[in-house]
Amino acid sequence: GRMELELILERELTSQRPPGGTITDVHVCQHDSGKWHINVRVSWRRAGLFHVGLYDKKRIRLYKKAASAIRHVIIGYGYEGVIHVHPCPGVQDETAF
């Protein structure tokens, strides 16, 4: 099964990000359903990856396409570093990209 991580709400990466806070690591990960979620590390929380949750709900935010998740990280979160993409083994679905 996939790693179960704590949630970080999207608002903490955007409107409520601490002053000077940076996203230090980004992983876009595919589920066996074909959908994608985003995991991040951030400078203002203890070490470790967090699943990005919906803006104010305790649910992981899912994307149908990898490109949508990647675009959201760059445009929505202002992240300009390396983005790691993890396709799910065996899910060779071209509509997921």
N, C-alpha and C positions, 0 to 999 in steps of 0.2 A: 504493500500500500504506500501511498505517498506520505511524506513527512507532515505531521500535524504541527503547525506553528501557531503562535499567538497572532491575533489580528492587530493591525495598525489601521485606524480609520483614515480614509482618504483626506479628510479635512485637516488632519495633522501634517500631511505632506504639502498642503496647499494653503488655505486661508488661515490655519492655526499653527503653521510651522514656526517653531521657536526662532527668534532672531539669530542669524548666523548658522542656523541648522542646515546640514547638507545630507543628501542621500549619497551613500558611499558605495552601494552595491545593488545591482538590479538583475533579477532573474525572471524571465517570462517562461512559464512552465505549462505544458499541455497535459490535460487529463485524458484518460482513455475514452472519454466522451467526445474528444476532439476539441473541446473548449480550452481556453487558456486563462491563467491567473498570473498576477504579478507578486513576486516576493522582493522585499527590499531590506537593506541594512541602512540605519540612519545614525547620524553622529550624536544625537541627543538621547538615545536609549542604549542600555547595556548591549554588549555584543550579541549578535544573533540575527537571524532572518525573521521577518514578519510577513505574513500574508497581508496584502492590501485589501481592506474591507470597503464596502460601499460607504459613501460620504458620511453617513451617520447611523448606519445599520450594522448589526453584528453578523454580516454575511460577507463571504469572499466575493469580490467583484470578478465576474467572468466575462470573457470576450470570445466571440465566434472566430475571429481571425487574429493570428499573431501580429499582423501589421497594425491592427487597431490598438492592441496593447502597447506595442512599441511606440506608436505615434502618441498615445496618451502619456507615456513616461516622458517623452521628449518635450511635447508641447504643453501638456497639463501640469507636469511636475518640474519642468525646466531643467531636466537632467541631461548632461552632455557627456557622460562617461560611457564606458563599455556596457552593453546590455547582453547578458547571456541568454541564449534561447535554447530551451530543452524540449525537443519534440518527444512525444510519447512513443516508445518503441512499438512498431507494428501498426500505428495509426497513420497510414500513408494516404491522407485525405487532402487533395489539393484545395478544396474549398476552405480548409482551416488556415490558409495562408493569405 
